[in-house]
Amino acid sequence: MLAGKEREASVELVAHLAALDARPALFAAAGHGSLFSYCTDVLRLSEDATCNRIQAARACRDFPMILDLLASGAMSLTSVRILRPHLTPENHEAVLARASRRSRREIEALIAELAPRPDVPSSVRKLPTATPAPTLASRQPAPPFSSPPPISSPSPPITTRRPIVETTSPERYRIQSTIGKESHDKLRRLQALLRREIPDGDPGAIVDRALTLLLEKVEKAKLRAAAKPRPRAIRPGADRQGRVPRPVKRGAWRRDGGQCAFVSGDGHRCTERAFLEFHHVLPYAQGGLATVENISLRCRGHNQYESELVFGPRGASTVREALQ
Ligand SMILES: [Zn+2]
């Protein structure tokens, strides 16, 4: 009874996401640059659950009969996720009929039949498989004379091999990942070099310093690359193609804090920081200039959304200048 209700809610959500996926303007208007951020910010789904449901939603858009199979309980979200890459317009009816009400193992056997793979070499990674993966410190053999400083305190057994970033308490996050020997050696060298500043060699403190430096470097490089000199000279604010001069990009980037600056009617600001583009607030085609005042950061979704508001769904007049 409860399981049935949960399934119903889950299917409703997948159907809702499939509908939204087809009309990105709906979540864009509410201040969300992607279906992904809509799911995590508004629906409060975990990143894992979001991926699962968006994949299922897209599978339902491509093959609507999947929605009925989910609704009747004949197929689970997981089955849909693993089957989806093997479905084609030609085979989907037959494959879905065979997969319905089957266990995961049976579905995996079905996939193996659809897409036979060569045997994988028996040793691809240097990781133990039967026992929980050891912590970074215990995997390293101790040097003969002195034991290395601890790299991490004992952590709970690792249950997945994917990198993990999870919130442990407000403003604290646990990152768990496997690194190769080279990275490990670099960490050791940094621990030694930073012994005075970070006496206990805390990897978290070193990662923080590394991230700060890398972020600074990448942001600079991206802005430089985005502002490479064009073949023709560009006068600030007066370029005939609507291209954005470098100082303007820098100014807009700083003012918007490297984040999409779209704000919905009810005041929600978009949280996207990836694939940002320089957006003309007053469109270039309507005389808008490439000045700091008229240039604002937008994620891809919002640049597209606002361009469609002005020029319609097929409007190609928008100036799309991406940062990456
Ligand atoms: Zn956005």
Residues whose N, C-alpha, C, O or C-beta is under 5 A from the ligand:
A	BS01	ZN	G33 C260 F262 C270 E272 C299 H302
